Amino acid sequence: MRTNYCGLIDSSYLDQEVHLFGWVHRRRDHGGVIFIDLRDREGIVQVVCDPDNKAAFTLADRARSEYVLRVAGRVRRRPEGTVNESLTSGEIEVLAGEIEILNASETPPFSIDEEEPSEMVRLENRVFDLRRPQMQENLRLRSRVSKFLRDYLDQKGFIDVETPFLYKSTPEGAREFLVPSRMHEGQFYALPQSPQLFKQMLMVAGFDRYYQVVKCFRDEDLRADRQPEFTQIDIETSFLDEFEIREIMEDMIRGCFKTTLKVDLPEVFPVMAYDEAIRLYGSDKPDLRIPLVFTDVTDLMKTEEFKVFRSAADLKGGRVVALRVPGGGEISRKQIDDYTNFVSIYGAKGLAYIKVNNLSVGIDGLQSPIIKFLSEKAVLEVMRLSGAEDGDIVFFGADKGFIVNDALGALRDKLGRDLGLMESNWKPLWVVDFPMFEYDEQSKQWNARHHPFTAPKDGHDEYIESNPDAAYSKAYDMVLNGWEIGGGSVRIHQPEVQEKVFRSLKISPEDQQAKFGFLLDSLKWGAPPHGGIAFGLDRIVTLMCGASSIRDVIAFPKTQRGQDLLTGAPSEVPDVQLRDLHIRLRGSGKGIPSKRESD
């Protein structure tokens, strides 16, 4: 049996016989003595193979990188001058008595020690990639985080309840993954985007406090912080208001960082209303490590003749903002052009700017192609409102509000990184008081901002149908360093309010019953006031690891095109499976027509 992991053998094992298992990390032949660095999940130990032990030496001579070995030997001190203080095992080495090659290995696709290979190569060889120390540490941290969250919720009286994966399609949120039914021709299950409705019904059922570490699925375009399948810490509780829910969740996240990372988050997380976050940062998940803020100058530009600014200011929902960058006067014209191309990704048609050279001489101390189109009074007022000083640059965004917010919000983040303005610490934030609805210009109707089960703020239920734009909700997001790591709300527990929301969303009584009848019926059986939140486990661990993508904290992730390069999923399936599922692929001749199609 194994005495201990390789990386945990230290001076406390001196002069003891140990049995070890691991992979050959490195093999070195030094003048007839062979040294093997034997690696397992805990680290490395140095094994010395003396030519006097012919059997062990012969096998050590055959061993190559990533061979799997069993080693038995005696622990001794390393010779003076060869101690490696960076290793737990750095003071000792193991003199091999027996070596057994348990399995050989082909030449690895890349060296575990080399600079990180391309992501495509890593994902194609994910099993080997997971041997890298960084990936091992990422997944072990994920395990510690998950354990802490489970233990915390257990101690707070939350009950772990599993909810179904094969679920009813309710396509009001993101696009769903559908699963065809073999036994019910022409009918489909959907994989859950979240257990939202089930956890609400668990509250009606009297479980009072629920949680689940659960897989969720969304068939949407992917980014660095998204996957088609992801893991939530899903939570719901009864008889607590939004402030009490936030207090418990904040304590949980604070404790998680303290326990797993030895990091002290603030004793009280700051709270910011959604409207304020959009006004200052153009984002509902601002990165507070970056000290740049918007200055709204929309009203100021309504009296100016400059068409670019004036038309945006007069546009319904339009916005003109200034973004002051301290010390940004050193930014070159080429860099400005690069930033102009960058904001175009978000729909911006250009990027105006003013460089502040010498504000004491007034407008003559400013440098910009747009100054000649603006009144001196307006320009100097922008400088005053933004707090501009000599050596600064002020960028401008002018367009529909959502374009300005997206483009200048992204520019704010980029400038913070490019110019070294970002603080190197943790900045959590609660964003609260979200609008209940958002207007879709294409469909010309209102949609739910979060989901249609979010409760209105006190007194706002009267606006749900009469003035949806004025209706705000008891929704709250936890943001950390520019990432939304958790989102939740108090839910609607009164059937009449829920039906009012559905009417505002133009969901007919028939559709309400067909899609959500089971929830509406449940609410009639004495539903308690309840609310909850869901945390993205992948995102939390990504932030903790300092990784750039959640793919680095998921054992077997998908690419940005939703492909698993290791297993080759998605893939075609045999024609017989399509026939069993009553599916025919258009234009391929595969499968058979359904009964309805043949009729």
N, C-alpha and C positions, 0 to 999 in steps of 0.2 A: 504493500500500500504506500501511497505517496506520503512522505514525511511532512511536507509543506509545499506551497507554491515556490517556484524558483526565485521570484523577486522578493520573497519574504525570508529567505535564508540569510541570517546575519551572524554576528559574533556570538550570540547566545548558543549557537549550535557547534561551537569550536570542539574539535576532537570527537564529534559524534558521527556515526554512520547515517547517511540520509539516502532516501530513495526519491528521485525526481523524474518528472515527465515534462516534455516540452518540445519546442521546435528549434532547429538550428538557426539562430539569428545571424551568426557570423562564425566562420572557421578560419583559424590562422595557424600556419605551420612555422614555428620559430626554431630553426636549427635542430629538428628532430623531435621537439616537444610540440604537441598539437593543443591549441587552446580552442575551446568551443564556448561561445556565448549561448547558453540555453535559455529560451524565452517561453514564458506563458503569460496568462492575462495579468499577473501581478508584477511582471518585470523580468529582469535578466540576472543570471548567476554565471560566473565564469567556471568552466570545467577544464581541468588540466589532465591531459592524457600522456602518460609517461611511456616511452618505448620499452621500458622494462616489463610492462604489462602488455605482452604481445597481443593477447586476444582483444583487449579494450582498444589498444592502439590501432590495430588493423581495422576495426569497425569505425573508429574515429576518422581514420584516413579515407574511408569510403563515404563518410557522411558529407552531404552538401547542403546548401541553403534550403531551409524549410523542410528538411527531413525530420521525421518524428522519432524522438529517442526516449528510451528509459535509461536513466543513469543511477548507479549506486556507487557511493564513494564516501570518503572521509573529509570533513570540513577542516580546513587549516587556514592560518593567517596568510594573507598575501605578503610577498617579500616587500621590504621597506622601499618606498618610492613608487610603488605600483598601486597604492590605495586609490579608489575612485569614490570620492565623497558624494558624488551625485546619485549613487545607487545605495539602496538599503543593504545590498549584498557587497558593497564596495570594499569592505575590510577583509573579506574572506574569499576563498576559492574552494572548489571541490576536487580533490584528487580522485579521478575515476578508478573504481575497482572493477565495475562491470558496465558495459554499454550494450544496449540492444536496439537495433534499428526496427522500430515498429512499423514504419512505412516510409517509402521514398517519396520524393516530390519531383515533378517536372520543373524546368527552369521557370521561376516566377515571372509574371508579366511586367513587374516593376519591383524595385527594391523597397522594402519597408522603410529604409533609412533615407531614401532619396527625397528630393523636394517633391511636394505633392504633384502627382501626375494629373493629366486632364480629367475632367469629371466624366467624360464619355468612357475613357479607359477604366476609371474607377468603378462606374456602374456596370460595365460589361463584366468586370471581374470582382463583383461586390464581395464575394466570400473572402477572397484574399485581401481586398481593401479593408475589410472589417478587422483584420489582424493588426493594422497600423495602430500604434499606441494612442493616437489622438481619437480615432474612432472608438477604440475600446473605452477610453475615458468618457467620451460623449455619451455612450449608451449606459455606462455605469452611473453617470450623473443622472441620466434620465430615470434609471431605476430608483435612485435615492430620492429624487423629487417625487416620483409617483408614490413611493412608500410613505414619505412624509405627509403628502396630501391625504392619502387614505387614512393614516393614523390620526391625523388632526380631525378629519370629519367623523371618524369613528368615535373619538373622544367627545365630540360635540353632539353626539346623539343622532347623527345621520345614518340612514340605513342604505346599504348597497343593494340596489334592485336592478336586475337586467330587464331591458325592454327589447321588443322584437327588431330584427334586422329586415325581415320581409314584411313590408308595411304597405299602406294604402297610398296611392299617388295623390298628392295635394299640391299641384304645381303653382303655388303662389310665391315661392322663393326662388332660389337658384335652380338651374336645370337638374333634373333627377336622373339617376341611373335606374333603368327599368329592367325587371326580371320577368321573362315570359313564363306563364304557368303551363305545365304539361297537362294537368288534369282539368283545367278550365280554359278551353280553347278561346283564343282571342282576348284573354284577360291577362293582366300584369300585376306583379308586385312592384313596389319601389323601394330602393335602399334608402334609409332615413338620412335626411340632411341634418337632423338633430332629433333627440327624443322629446321634443317640446310638448307635444300633445299628451304623450304618455305620462310625462312627469307631472303635468297639470292634473291629469286624472288620478294619479297616485295621491295627490294632495286631497282631492275630493274623497278618495278611498280612506283617508284618515292616517296615512303613514307619516304625515307631519314634517319629516325631514328625510330627504332622499339624496343619494348621490350615485354616480356611476362613472367609471373610467371607460369610455365608450368610443368605438369607431363610428365616424360619420362619413357621408359620401356626398360629393357635389360634382356634377359633370360640367365644370366651368373652365374658362381659360386659366392657365396656371402661371404663378409668379414665384419669386423666391420664398414667399411665406405661405404658399398654398400647395396642396396636393389633392388629387381626386378622392383619396381616403385619408382622413386625419383623425387625431385622437383628442377628445374633449374630456375635461373634468366637469361633468354635468351635475348641477346642484339645484335643488328646489326646496323651499321651506314654507310653512304656513304660520300665520299669525305674527309675522314680523313686517315692519314697514321698510321702505327703501334705505333709510339711514341705518337701521339695525342690521340689515343684510350686508350693506357695505362695510360696516364695522367688523363683522365676523370675517368677511372675505379679505379685508385688508390685513387683519391680524394673521390670517392663514398665510398669505403671500409673504408678509414680513417674516414670519417664523420659518417659512420654507427657505428664504434666502439666508437667514441667519444660520440655520442648521446645515444646509448643504454647501453653502459657499463662504460661510463666516462673514457675510456682508450685512451691515446694519442699514436697512432702509429707514426713511424718516418715520418718526413716531406717529405722525399724522400726515396722510397723503393730501396734497392740495386738491381742491375741488374747483372745477371751472365749468360754467354753463356752455352748452354747445354753441350758442350764438357768439359768445365771447371768444371761444376757440377759433371759430371761423373768422371773426373780425380781426384777431391779432395774428393768426397763423395760416389761415386759409385751409385748415385741416381739423378734423375731429379727433386726430391722434397726433398732436404736435410733439416733436422732440424738444423737450425743454432744456436739453443740454446746449442747444444753439441759441444764443442771446439775441437773435434777430427777430423783429416784429414788423407787422404791416402798419402803415399809416393810411387810413382811409381818406381819400381826397375826392370822393365822388361828388359831393355837394359843391366843393370848391370849383370843380371843372364844368359845372352846369352853366357858368357865365363866360366861359372861355370860347374862343373861336377855333381853337385847334381841333380839327374834325375828329381825329382819332380818339382824343379824350372826351370831347363833347358828345359824340354819338354814343359812346359807351355809358357816359353819365346819364344821358337821357333815355337810354334803353331800359325797358321794364326788366328788373332783375340784373341790370348792368352794374359794373363796378370799376372804379379806378383806384388803384392803391400804389403807394410808394414803399419801397423796401430799402432802408438805409443800411449800408454796409460800412462799419467803421474801418478806416484804413484802406478801403477798397479803391482809392484813387490810383493805386499802383497797378490795378488790373489793366492789362494791355488791350489794344483794339482787337487783336486776334482772339484773346480770351473772351472778350465781349461777344464777338461773332460766334464763338463756340457756345456760349451761354444762350445766344439767340437761337441757334439750331436746337439746343437742348429743350428750351421751352416750347418750341414748335411741335415737339412730340405730344404735348398736352393740349394742342389746339391753338396756342398763341400765335398771332400773326406777326409779331415782332417783339422787340425788347428795347424800349426807350431808356435813356439814362442821363444823368447829370453828374459830372465830376465837380467836386468842391475844392477849388484851388486856394481861394482867399476870400472868405465870406465877409471879411471886414470892409471890402470895397464894393459890396453889393453884387448885383447881377454880373458886373464885369469880371468878378472873380470866379465865375462858374463856366464850365466848358461842356457843351452839349449841342448836337444837331437840332434839338427841338426848342431851344430857348427862344429863338426868333419867332416861334409860333405862339408863344405864351406871354401873357402880360407879366410885367415885372412884379406886380403885387402878388399874383398867384404863385410865381416861382419862389419868391422870398417867404411866402406863407407856407409853402411845402417844406422849405428848409427849416422853418421854425417848428412846424408841427412834428416833423420827423426827428428833430434834434440833431440835424446834420452839422458837422464840424469840418474844419480844414483837413484835407487828406481823405475824406470819405467819398463814396459814390452812392448815388440814389438811383435804383432801378424802378421802372414803372410797368404796371400791367393794366390794360384797359380792354374790357370785352364783357361778354356775359359773365355773370358772377362765378359760375362753376368753372369756367375756363381760367379766369384770373386766379381763383383759389387753387386749382390743380397746378397751373403752370408756375405761379410765384411761390406756392407752397413747396413744390419740388425744387425750385431754384434755391429757396431758403436752405433746404437740407443740403443741397450740393455745395453751396457757398460755405456753409458751416464746416463741411468736411475738407473742401479744397483749400480753404484759407486758414485752417487750424483753429477755428473759433469754437469748436465743440469741446465742452468740458468732459473730463474722463471720469464720470461717476454715474450713479443711478438716479433717474428722475421719474418717479411714478406720478400718476395723475388720475383723478377721477374726472371724466367728462359726463355731465348730467344734463337733464332737461332737453332731451332731443325732441325735434318736431315729430308728431305722430305720423304725418303724411308727407309725401313729396309728389310733385306734379310731373307727370310724364307728358312731354310735349307731343310725342308721336301718337300715343293712344288718346290724348286729351282727357285723361282722367287721373284721379289720385291713387297712389299706391302706398302701402304701409312702409314707413321708414325703416323699422326693424322687422316686426311681424305683426299680423293683425290681432294678436292676443295681448298686446302691450296696453297697460292701463293708462288712461289720461291723468294728467296732474289734477289735483283737486280744483274743481270749478271749471275745468276745461272740457268736460263731457258735453257741455252745451254747444261747443264749437264744432263738434265732430261732423255734423251734417250741414250746419248753417255757414261755417267759416273754417274749413279744414286747415287752411294756412295758419290759423291762429292757435290750433290745438297742439299742445305740448304734452309730453308723456313722462311717466315715471321710469324712464330708461336710464341706464348708466353703463359706461364702458370704463374698464381699467386700462390705462395706457402706460407703457414703460419704454422710455427711450425711443419714442416714435412708432412703436408697434402696439396695436390693440391686442392685449393678451387675454382679455375677458370681457364679455358683454352680457348684460341681463336687464331685467326690468321687473317691476311689480306687474302681475297679470290681471286681466279682467276676470272677476269672479261672479259678476252679476249678468245673467243671461240677456237682460234688456240692453245693457251697455254693449255687450258683444254683438248683438244683432244690429245695433246702431252703427257700429264700426263696419260691419259687413255691408250695410246699406250704402254707407259713404263710399265704399270701395266698389260699388255696383255689382256686388255678389247677390244674386237673386235668392229669395227664400228657398227655391228649389235647389239651387247650387249649394246654398248653405247646408241644407239637410244632406245632400248627396256627398259633399266633401267633408263636412265637419259635424254632421248630425250627432255622432257619438260623443263629441265634446259638449255640444250644446245641451244634449240630454243629461249629461253628467252634471253640468253646472246647475241644473234645476234641482238636484238632490242635496241641497245644502252645502254648496261649495264654500270653503273657508277663504278668507283673504290670503293670498299667497304670492310668492315671487321667487326669483332665482337668478342664476347666472351660469355661464359656461366658460371655462378657461381653456385656451388652446395649449395643451401640454407640449406639442411640438414647438410652438413659438416660445414658450417660457424657457425651455431647455436650450433652444437656439441662442437666445439672448445670454443665458448663463454661460454657455460655451464660447461666446464670442464668434460663433460661426456666421457665415454670410447667407446660408440657406438652410431651411428646415430639412433638406435632404441629408444634411450631415448629422442629424440626430435621429433619423429613422433607419432601421436596419436595412430594409429592402424597399427603397422609395421608387417612385416613377419619375421620368424626365418631365421637362416642361411641355412635352407633347403627350403626356399621359402614358408613356411606354415603360415597361419593365425590361431593361436591356439584358438582365441576367436570365430571365425565364422566357423572354420573347412574347410577353403578353402586351396588348391583346393579340389574339391569333385567330385564324380560321378554325372552324369546327367541322367534323364530318357531316355529310349530308343527312345521315340517319338521325343525328341529334336535332337538326333543323326540322326534320319531318316530325319528330316526337313533340316538338314545341309548336307545331303548326305554323312554321315560318318559311317564307320563300324570299330569297334575296332578289331584288329587282334587277333584271338584266343579266342575271347569272344562270338562271335555270335551276339553281340549287333549291332544295326543299320542295315542298308541295303547297298548293294553294290551300288557304283555310277553307272551312266549310262555307263561310259567308261569301268568299271570293268565288268558289266554284259554283255556288248557287246563282 
